[in-house]
Amino acid sequence: MRVEHVDVLIVGAGLSGIDAGYRLQTQCPDLGYAILESRDAIGGTWDLFRYPGIRSDSDMYTLGFPFRPWRGEKSIADGPDILQYIRDTAAEFGIDRRIRFGHKVIDASWSSEDARWTVRASTGQGTVEMSCSFLYLCSGYYSYESGYLPDIPGLQDFAGTVVHPQFWPENLDYEGKRIVVIGSGATAVTLVPALAEKAEHVTMLQRSPTYVMSLPARDPIATRIRRLLPDRVAHRAVRTKNVVANLGFYQFCQRFPSAAKRMLRTLAERRLRGRIPVDPHFSPRYDPWDQRLCVVPDSDLFRTLRAGKAEIVTDRIDTVTEKGVRLESGRELEAEILIPATGLQLVPAGGIEFVVDGERIDLSARFIYRGMMLDGLPNAAMCLGYTNASWTLRADLASLYVCRLLRYMRRNGYRSAVPRYSGDGRTRPLLGLDAGYIHRAEGALPKQGARSPWLMRQNYLLDLPTMRLGRVDESMQFTP
């Protein structure tokens, strides 16, 4: 049976995959590519998550594509608007015509003799095979099939409805209902104000608090710049402003954690206006940006709490009962709907199994090269975004680097390129946040080293010259 071959095979049709398609067809127009998408729609995260209030937690000038200006009114945008932006981008540049929907990649086998990957994908009609010279994984790092659900005592006894935000039912009626949202991260702080608009009462139950900061949904500086400058120039100017501001704030938090704590506490006090105590609900035990900071647009969470439409409770669950949640303090929270906003289930490379010349590859034993390739894995890259900034900032740099590498290989007549680890053996976790969902997956994720090119820096301004202009042959073994 003849196996279809393409030069580059992209896995995933979300933000990263659409960005990769654009970069390939503009930077490497002589190469053919296809995109395999496991679901039946474009958009990735923004098509999967449908819970009320879903929105970006990064500004759209940095989360959006650098080659297609964001024209929406909101800087902190709603999920449906982001999804439409991704779809419109794919259609405008003809990327949507390269997508094979309903293709879930199972495994990929590399042959050094043939210098190509053979990729197997499951479809509604059975298993299909394709081959490619370069494999580019743009499927993110969490499971689309399952969210994380901790062992909550008594959950099976609850007589109401349990809904995980990752699988929100389209017809869920929560109007006039009492709801308990379990969690304190970005999903929880997004859900609570949205649910409170229709629900009788919403309780945000958190075991430990998170830093929450309010930003304007509409960036007034960006609005002025867009009035004065053409679209593309304005987009670039606002993007640069936001990159510098966000990175500056992150560095401030890392270098002066005590001052950052005081600042965030003061801002929370002002938003709560004495109606809700800062302690213990908005006083995390960790330093700012040890975990991802939660952004709320126009203080919507704080306003909802102040208005009494929702409450925040900091306590531990003793057990779930038939009618709600009993806490260790003895208090009982009545509920008709429970929403465990308890996080993601991380999986490396979308759960794909890799085999190189007959040998199965254990990704957890590999070092990551420039935050995107793995030592010992030829002609393959995986797209990872920043944990302290917009995902797309680094995703776009990764795609540009892949294009540079492919052009370099063609100029020099190389068929394969494989990073070879050359560090001193010191290791660091792949994702540098002190978050539960990251700790749970550390044993399965690749490692990073102590210094470049084996260190994944969380700094766009440092990565920009390296990824766009730096050497592509450092620690790289090429084969003609």
Secondary structure, DSSP 8 states (H G I E B T S, - for coil): ---EEEEEEEE--SHHHHHHHHHHHHH-TTS-EEEEESSSSS-THHHH---TT-B-SS-HHHHS-TTS----S-SS-BHHHHHHHHHHHHHHTTGGGGEEET-EEEEEEEETTTTEEEEEEEETTEEEEEEEEEEEE-S-SB-SS-------TTGGG--SEE--GGG--TT---TT-EEEEE--SHHHHHHHHHHHTTSSEEEEEESS---EEEE-SS-HHHHHHHHHS-HHHHHHHHHHHHHHHHHHHHHHHHH-HHHHHHHHHHHHHHHHTTSS-STTTT--SS-TTSS--EEEETTHHHHHHHTTSEEEEE--EEEE-SSEEEETTS-EEE-SEEEE-----B-GGGG-EEEETTEE--GGG-BEETTTEETT-TTEEE----SSS-HHHHHHHHHHHHHHHHHHHHHHT-SEEEE---S-S--B-SS----HHHHHHTTTS-BB-SSTTSS--S-HHHHHHHHHHS-SSTTEEEE-
